[in-house]
Amino acid sequence: MVFLHLFVVNRSGGLIHHRHLSNKAPKIGTNEWLRIGSTFHSLHAIAAEASPVRLPGGKNSNDGIEEMVTGGMVLRSFQTRTGIKFVLTAEPQTPDLGQVLKEIYVLYTECVLKDPFYELEMPIRSELFVHAVDALVERVQNAVSISPTKHR
Amino acid sequence: MASKSWSPTYLANQLWAKQPKANAELFALTYGALVAELVRDLETNDKIQAELDRMGHSMGIRSVEEFLAKASLEPQSQTAVTCSQFKDTSDVLKMALKMFLGITTEAGVQEDSHFSIQFAENPLSLFVELPPDRSDLEYSQLLCGYVRGMLEMLQFDVTVTMAQSVLRGDEVNEMRVDLNQVLQAGAGDDYQEE
């Protein structure tokens, strides 16, 4: 199990961060990433509208795509209450993606939002954030490889 | 017992315990220096308060994310509070104020479109005595902007004012939150109907 990519989409559908998390990840150019980010944003919105289940008031922040599974990868998306989407792709069977995304959200609030020079909705260029995500990914992968039987 | 450990107060204390702490005096003095600078630069109380409100707003729109992120990591967060009406928001707001300021707040008025929260201690005004010519200044206006910014990110358009303030001679500090409207996110009404 390996994490492949992380990307972050702001609330208007713009890609604000993308990076690969391992060498196994396919190489994708920045333009393609922008397209993937906004396409995913649209699909997410369509999925929410298409949902047959409506909560009272017609709004449900948990609507929309949460997970997509294909033969070669699994994509997990986490949308915050404020509309930012954190999306992680990984090899199939990778456990705990939802938890990792929540922790990445915390790292975003710690490393990015507290930078007084960061403007909301703009691309994230924080080295602190990159390093923190690297450390988190490494920690999770080590934890899983120590107990390989647990999630099989 | 079980129900108690799942309460919003418990969750708020958990969040507060995990926050890094700053020296309260340094915090109060820094804020004091900021307000004093504004008093020197700007003439009227209205302008000073508008500036403090703006600063609080830009802090609020950022730190609401921190609260949501950290609260959602707590295992109790799913069951602690469910907001079905606007006034339930006050319970969550009380948690956020505990987490960031360490203050314990009491619910005041609870109506459909407005609520208020009361707190005796205000870490911003630790050493403050308002001078006679500034006796109407709302020293803690930053907090109002802060709450306004937080709620704005959650699609609530609100007006926040200090209804009572210890500095101005009241018994307790009371912050009043009025709901103006709930902003719509995502697709507009055109797309909502068949």
Contacts between the chains, C-beta under 8 A, distances in Angstrom:
chain1	res1	chain2	res2	distance
A	11	B	185	7.6
A	45	B	186	6.1
A	45	B	187	6.6
A	48	B	186	7.1
A	49	B	187	6.2
A	49	B	191	6.5
A	58	B	192	6.4
A	59	B	185	7.9
A	80	B	65	6.8
A	80	B	68	6.2
A	80	B	69	7.5
A	81	B	68	5.4
A	81	B	153	7.9
A	81	B	154	5.9
A	82	B	64	6.8
A	82	B	65	6.1
A	82	B	68	7.2
A	82	B	153	4.7
A	82	B	154	6.9
A	83	B	185	6.3
A	84	B	65	7.9
A	102	B	69	7.1
A	102	B	72	5.7
A	102	B	73	5.7
A	103	B	73	7.2
A	105	B	65	7.6
A	105	B	68	8.0
A	105	B	69	4.4
A	105	B	72	7.6
A	106	B	66	7.7
A	106	B	69	4.4
A	106	B	70	6.1
A	106	B	73	6.4
A	108	B	65	7.3
A	108	B	69	7.4
A	109	B	62	7.8
A	109	B	63	7.8
A	109	B	65	4.6
A	109	B	66	4.0
A	109	B	69	4.8
A	109	B	70	7.6
A	110	B	66	7.3
A	113	B	62	4.4
A	113	B	63	7.4
A	113	B	65	5.7
A	113	B	66	6.8
A	114	B	62	7.3
A	114	B	66	8.0
A	120	B	61	6.7
A	120	B	62	7.3
